[in-house]
Amino acid sequence: MSMMDKFKNIVKDTVYSSKDTANSTIFKTVINQVIKSYGTVLAFKIDSRDRSFLIELVLKGETQPIRIEIDKYEFIKHDDYSSVVIYSLTANREWMQTVMDLFVLNKEFPLPEKLNTPIQTFM
């Protein structure tokens, strides 16, 4: 690999990392607004290269964070809104995995309008 290729890869990695950090912050803020009655998102990390997400949250009544790794998803752009379908995920709690398998996997969820711009970076 040439020096120029190495430089290009470093720049590309930096751009991905910066974009992922900014979008992670936006998603975390919006998700916290949506779930504030149920709990708080502690961390939301996007890896756009691997096309994966990591969410850590504490639900009311729980003492330890729940960790959910989403490793296969699709954003869908409609005329007037965007949505997401999650095809594969892993939760660190058995009961949460069961809930996600039953109520989240393979279902389309409309997303808040505030996420339309960050989502465009994934499409």
N, C-alpha and C positions, 0 to 999 in steps of 0.2 A: 504494500500500500504506500502510495507516494505521500510526501509531506502535505501536499495540497488536499488530498483525500482525507487525511487525518484532520487537517484544519476544518474542512467542510463538515466532517462528522462531529467535531467538537462544537461548532457553531449550531448545527442542527440539534444536537442534544441540549444545548443551552436554550434554544428557542422552545423546544418541546417542554423542558422543565419549567421555564418561565410561564408559558401558556397554561400548563397543568396546574401550577401553583395558583395563578390568578383565577382560573375556572373552579378549582377546588374551593377556594374561599367564597366565591359567588354561590356555588351549589350548597355549601355548608350553611350559609346565611339563609338562603331561601328554604332549605329543608327544615332548619330550626324554626322558621316562622310557621311552616305547615304542621310540624309535630309538637309544638310547644305545649299542648295539652297532655301529651303522652310522655315527653322526655326531651333530652337534649343531645344533639350530635356533638361529640367531642372531637372527632376527626373525620374528614372526608378527603380522600386522596385519589386523584385521577392519574392513571398512567395511560396516556393516549397512544403510546407506542405499542403497549400490550393490549390496548383497548379493554382496560379493566378499571374497577373502582374498589376502594376499600372504605367501608363506613364503620365507625365505632360510635356507639351511642349508649347512653344510660337512660333506661325507661324508668318512669316514676315507680317506686316500690322496689326496684332492683338496686343492689349494692355494687355490683360489678358490671363493667361495660360489656355490651354485646358487640361482637365483631362479625360483619357480613362482608364477604368478598364476592364481588360480581365479576364473573370472567367471560360471560357471553351475553351480549345485549344488542339491541338495535334501536336507534333513534329513527322515528318516522316523521317526515315533514308533511303536514296536511296544508290545505290552502290557508287556513286561519289559525292553526296551532301546531305544536309538536307533541309527540308522545314517545313513550319508551316501552319496549317489550324486553323483559329479562328472561333469558333462556337457561342460564346456568348460574348458580350461586352456592356458596357454602356459608353456614352460620356456625358460630362456636357454641351454640346452645341447641340441644336436641329439639326442644319445644319450638324454638324460633325457626329452625330448619323445617319442621313440620308445617308451621304457619305459612312460611314462605312458599313451600312446595304446593300447598293447597290454594293460597290466595294471591300469589304474586307471579310465580313462574308461568310464562307463556300467555300472560294477559297484557293487554295494551292499556297504558295509563297516560292520560293527558297530563302535560306538564305545565306548571305556572308560566305565564307569559314572560316573566323576568328571566327565564332560562333560555328563551329563544335565541338570543345572541350567542351565549357560550356554547349552546348545542351546535350551532352552525360550524364550530371548529372541529366537531367530531364527524360531521356528515360528509 
